[in-house]
């Protein structure tokens, strides 16, 4: 089997490469945590590409139940068809809607299964999937059949750390925390996404970006995705590097700040810092 490694479009640390390949070798789910915007979801896409496997994505919401990942029984549709005299009503299997885990288990070749932002769901959600992820099978009560995985999928689970996950669930996972990239790594990431960017612009933008992140009172620090959006806008607007060189978070809000600052509290913070700085300079 192919191994995952950093690519021209996804810069992965050595530790992340080791974690992915270890989880695949151990046949355990890989639980990936990190700041929002650090590439956790994109990681699954890159792993699928590196291993030459299809990707099945299950994006979790606050209302998502574990059962939905297995299957759902559409009793309402069956009742309606029964009232209309539809012959389909005699086969209950017609009203079983497959979930993402069923799709992964039934695939004719190994797949990568992404369970994205698992911490958004109810606290019992991870525990409700323990048996299925362990044994790679589940029972369909309505049709009295057991669905077993034809091939064990590579399972990647992401979390933004919004809530603690149960210990029983954590024991079954291989864990990796994606640390925020340092300056050198971020330069590689920028270069991989914008190979034609002017080096002086990239350097000055990174200076401003890391200075913004260093403002301790920020409620939401900009992450990699915000930086890339901001750089794209700077290139579209063709702003000269000199505009950024004069930018100091303590004296001015960065140009096109809407790509970096994501709430009014942080905007007001920068406005206040700029005002106080101007007052002191008088």
Buried (B, 14 or more C-beta within 10 A) or exposed (E): EEEBBBEEEBBBBEEBBEBBBEBBEEEBBBBBBBBBBBBBBEBBBBBBBBBEBBBBBBEBEEEBBBBBBBBBBBEEBBEEBEEEEEEBBEEBEBBBEBBBBBBBBBBEEBBBBBBBBBBBBBEEBBBBBBEBBEEBEBEBEEBEEEBEBBBBBBBBBBBBEEEEBEEEBEEBBBBBBBEBBEEEBBBEBBBBBBEEBBEEBBBBBBBBBBBBBEBEEBEBBBBBBBBBBBBBBBBEEEBEBEBBEEBBBEBBBBBBBBBBBBEEEBBEBBEEBBEEBEEEEE
